[in-house]
Amino acid sequence: MATGDTQDFIARLKSTTPRWFGADITPILNAVLEGLATAWAGLYSLYLYAAQQTRIRTATGGWLDLASADFFGTSLPRLANEQDAPFRVRILAALLQEKGTRLAIYNAIYQLTERTPLIFEPMRPADTGGYRLAVGYGAAGAYGSMSMPYQALVTAYRQASAGIPLVAGYGVSAGAYSTPSRSNYADIGSIQQVVSDASIYAAVDAAKPAGTQVWVQISN
């Protein structure tokens, strides 16, 4: 018996009835009380479910999608086959995400792809270097340009892998019956989500400073 289930409500109801019946068997009374208890147990379960949906950390299913839409509109949709747990992590990270800085762009891409992006600002000496410096003329690096103010060139890398990491498909040498391997019965929840290029572009657009241009190249 757990708090709020049918048996709990029956016990609560019986504790309030007059002591007319003693230890006698009361099938009719039990049936009446069980009918009431079943309805109230259902209502209590609905109450617990509704309470969970009021917080992002406990919301599930469509309510989590609704929370994302409330805060971010269409800029943070659920990915294809994405389960609640990783979607919740992305929502919570985006709520307090830094915006309007170089670091904000870096974090926005890294949170999606888990790969380090390259960011180059043509008017930033720390990126371009200069004569007789480690980065610049006569050394590996990139040329700066005074004709590209308030602009940045970003190379974002797609996820290193998708599907179910380290698990091969059925029938191949790395995963089959009677073959030592790292194989597994899997479900949708095991799949590593694929981040679309559109999601990367949207993340950069949301994080970049206003009035700037960020040129994004997406590579493998």
C-alpha positions in Angstrom: 0.0 0.0 0.0 1.4 3.4 -1.0 0.1 6.9 -0.2 -2.7 7.8 -2.6 -3.4 4.4 -4.0 -6.8 2.6 -3.8 -5.9 0.5 -0.7 -4.7 3.7 1.1 -8.0 5.5 0.5 -10.0 2.4 1.6 -8.0 2.3 4.8 -8.6 6.0 5.4 -12.3 5.7 4.7 -12.7 2.7 7.0 -10.9 4.6 9.7 -13.7 7.2 9.7 -16.7 4.8 9.6 -18.7 4.0 12.8 -17.5 0.9 14.7 -20.8 -0.9 14.0 -19.3 -3.7 12.1 -16.6 -4.9 14.4 -14.5 -7.7 12.9 -17.4 -8.9 10.7 -16.9 -9.4 7.0 -18.5 -6.5 5.1 -18.4 -7.2 1.4 -21.1 -4.6 0.5 -19.4 -1.9 2.5 -16.0 -2.8 1.0 -17.4 -2.6 -2.5 -18.9 0.9 -1.8 -15.6 2.1 -0.3 -13.5 0.6 -3.1 -15.6 2.4 -5.7 -15.0 5.7 -3.9 -11.3 4.9 -3.3 -10.7 4.0 -6.9 -12.0 7.4 -8.1 -10.0 9.3 -5.6 -6.8 7.4 -6.3 -7.2 8.3 -9.9 -7.7 12.0 -9.0 -4.6 11.9 -6.7 -2.6 10.4 -9.5 -3.7 13.1 -11.8 -2.8 15.7 -9.2 0.7 14.3 -8.9 1.1 14.3 -12.7 -0.2 17.9 -13.0 2.2 19.0 -10.3 5.2 17.5 -12.1 4.3 19.4 -15.3 4.6 22.8 -13.6 8.5 22.5 -13.4 10.9 22.0 -16.3 13.0 19.6 -14.1 10.0 17.2 -13.8 7.9 17.9 -16.8 7.4 15.1 -19.4 6.2 14.6 -22.9 4.3 17.4 -24.6 4.5 19.5 -21.5 8.3 19.7 -21.9 7.7 20.8 -25.5 5.3 23.4 -24.3 7.9 24.8 -21.8 10.4 25.1 -24.6 7.9 26.9 -26.8 7.0 29.3 -23.9 10.6 30.3 -23.4 12.2 30.0 -26.9 9.4 30.0 -29.4 10.4 27.8 -32.4 14.2 28.2 -31.8 14.6 25.2 -29.5 12.5 22.3 -30.8 12.8 18.7 -29.7 15.1 16.7 -32.0 13.9 13.7 -33.9 13.4 10.8 -31.5 14.9 12.9 -28.6 13.9 11.6 -25.2 12.8 13.9 -22.3 16.1 13.8 -20.4 18.5 15.2 -23.1 15.8 17.7 -24.2 15.4 18.9 -20.6 19.2 19.4 -20.4 19.2 21.5 -23.5 16.3 23.7 -22.2 17.9 24.3 -18.8 21.2 25.1 -20.4 19.6 27.6 -22.8 17.7 29.4 -20.0 20.8 30.9 -18.4 23.0 30.8 -21.5 25.4 33.7 -22.0 24.5 35.8 -25.0 26.2 38.5 -27.1 29.8 37.4 -26.7 32.4 35.3 -28.4 32.2 32.8 -25.6 28.4 32.6 -26.0 28.8 31.5 -29.6 31.4 28.9 -28.6 29.2 27.5 -25.8 26.1 27.4 -28.0 27.9 25.3 -30.6 29.7 23.1 -28.2 26.5 22.2 -26.2 24.9 21.0 -29.4 27.8 19.1 -31.0 30.3 18.4 -28.1 33.0 19.5 -30.5 35.2 22.6 -30.3 34.4 25.2 -33.0 36.9 27.5 -34.6 36.2 31.2 -34.3 38.2 33.8 -36.2 37.6 37.6 -36.0 39.4 39.4 -38.8 39.9 42.6 -36.8 41.0 40.9 -33.6 44.8 40.9 -33.1 44.7 37.9 -30.8 43.3 35.9 -33.8 45.4 37.5 -36.6 48.7 38.1 -34.9 51.1 40.5 -36.6 54.7 40.9 -37.8 57.3 38.9 -35.8 54.6 37.4 -33.7 53.7 33.7 -33.2 50.6 34.1 -35.3 50.7 36.2 -38.4 53.1 37.0 -41.3 55.5 34.1 -42.0 53.7 31.8 -39.5 50.7 29.6 -39.6 47.5 31.6 -39.1 45.0 33.7 -41.0 45.1 37.2 -42.5 43.1 39.9 -40.8 41.1 42.5 -42.5 40.1 46.0 -41.5 37.3 45.8 -44.1 35.4 43.3 -42.0 34.4 45.1 -38.9 32.0 43.5 -36.4 32.3 40.2 -38.3 33.5 36.7 -37.4 34.2 33.5 -39.3 33.1 30.3 -37.5 33.7 26.7 -38.3 31.4 24.3 -36.5 31.9 20.6 -36.6 29.1 18.1 -36.7 28.7 15.5 -34.1 31.5 12.9 -34.2 28.9 10.1 -34.3 25.2 9.3 -34.3 23.1 6.3 -33.8 24.1 4.0 -30.9 27.8 4.6 -30.1 30.0 1.4 -29.8 27.2 -0.9 -30.7 27.2 -2.6 -34.1 24.2 -3.7 -36.2 22.8 -7.1 -36.0 24.4 -9.6 -38.4 27.8 -7.9 -38.7 31.0 -9.3 -37.3 31.0 -7.0 -34.4 27.6 -7.9 -33.2 25.8 -11.2 -33.6 24.7 -14.2 -31.7 27.5 -16.5 -30.3 30.1 -13.9 -31.2 32.0 -12.0 -28.4 31.2 -8.4 -29.1 29.8 -5.2 -27.8 26.3 -5.8 -29.0 23.0 -5.0 -27.2 19.3 -5.0 -27.5 18.5 -1.3 -27.8 15.6 1.1 -28.0 15.0 4.6 -29.2 16.3 6.0 -25.9 19.8 4.5 -26.6 20.2 6.5 -29.8 22.6 9.5 -29.8 20.6 12.3 -31.3 21.6 13.9 -34.6 21.9 17.7 -34.5 20.8 19.3 -37.7 22.7 22.0 -39.5 19.7 24.3 -39.0 20.0 23.9 -35.2 23.6 25.0 -35.3 22.8 28.0 -37.4 19.9 28.9 -35.1 22.1 28.6 -32.0 24.7 30.9 -33.4 22.1 33.4 -34.5 20.6 33.4 -31.0 24.0 33.8 -29.3 25.8 36.4 -31.4 25.8 40.1 -30.5 23.3 42.3 -32.2 24.5 44.3 -35.2 27.2 41.8 -36.1 27.7 39.3 -38.9 28.8 35.7 -38.1 29.7 33.6 -41.1 29.2 29.9 -40.3 30.8 27.0 -42.1 29.7 23.5 -40.9 32.1 20.7 -41.5 32.6 17.0 -40.5 
